[in-house]
């Protein structure tokens, strides 16, 4: 396995852990998340649909044959993480660290998804 694939899989696993953690919080700690959504100014009726969309996004990211859906999932995650980061910054609750980790993991996963099937060294033969 080449270096690009290893980096891709590590970043995608970190991304998946962050997303699965947030989804588990949405489903199993609903009252706490409801309070967090309210404090951030988001409507609470979005919690369950948002969790389901995050799970579907992970399926798209991990499925190699879903090339177009994978691009949409990466875009959706990017907007979600950037909005989460700035929402936490604006309310000054200090919880933007997880969103920052997610943005970094997402960027690395996306870049190395594009590079993972390319050879490390070009040979002209």
N, C-alpha and C positions, 0 to 999 in steps of 0.2 A: 504494500500500500504506500502510495507516495505521500509526501509531506502535506500537500494541499488537502488531500482527503482527511488526513488525521486532524488537521486544524479545523476543517469544516465540521467533522463529527464532534469534536470537543466543544466548539462554539454552539452547535445546534443542540447538544445535550444541555449545556448551560441555559440556553434560551428556553428549552423545553421544561427544565426544572423551574425556572422563574414563572413561566406561564402556568404550569400545572399547580404550582403553589398558589397563585392568585385564583385560579379556577376552584381549587379546593376551598379556599377561603370564601369565595362567592357562594358555594353550595352548603358548606358545613358551618360557617360562622356568619350567617346571613344578617343577623341583627347588628353585629359589629360593622360589617361592610355597608349596611344600610346607613349607619351613622357616618361612616367615612364618605359615602357618596353625597349625603346631605351636606356635610361640612365643606365638600369641594364644590357644591352647587350643581351636582348632577341629579337627574331624576332617578328614583330608586327602582322604578319599573324596568330599567335597563339591566339590572344585575344578572338575572338568569339568561336573557338572550345574549348578553355580552360574554358570559361564561361559555355558552354553547358555541358562539362564533370563535372564541379563542381555541376551543378544542378542535373545531373544524379546520382552523388555520394551521394547527400543529399537524393534523393529518395531511393537509396539502403540502406542508414543508417537508415532511418525511417521505412522501410518496413520489418516487422519481418520474413516474409517467404523467403527473399533473403539472406540466411545465407552465402553462398559463395560470392555473389556479395558484401555483407556488409563487409566481410573481405578485399576484393579487394579495396573497397571504402575507408576503413580506411587506408589501405596501401598507396593508391594514395594520400589521403589527407596528410598523414604523410610526404611523400617525397615532396609534393608541399610546405607544410608549412616550412619544414626544409630548402629547397632550397631558399624559399622566405626570410627566416630569414637571412641566410648567404649572400644572394645577397645584402640585404640592409646593412648588416654589412660591406661588402667589399667595397661598394660605399660610405659608411659613410654618408648616408642621414638621419639617425636617425629614420627611419620608420619601424624598426624591431619589435616594440612593439606589433602591431596587430598580426604579425606572431607568436610571443611568446605566446600571449593569445590563439591563435588558437591551437598551439601545446599542451598547458596545457589542454584546453577544450577537445581536441581530445583524449589525453591520459586518462583523467578521464572518458570520454564517453566510450571509448573502454574497460577499465578495468571494469567499472560498468555494461556494457552490458553483460559481461561474468558472473558477479556476481548477476545480478538482479533477476534471478529466483531461486537463492539458498537461503535457510533460513539463518537468522542471527545467530541462535543458533542451534547446532546439538543436537538432542535428541536421545538417544539409547533406543528404546522401542521394 
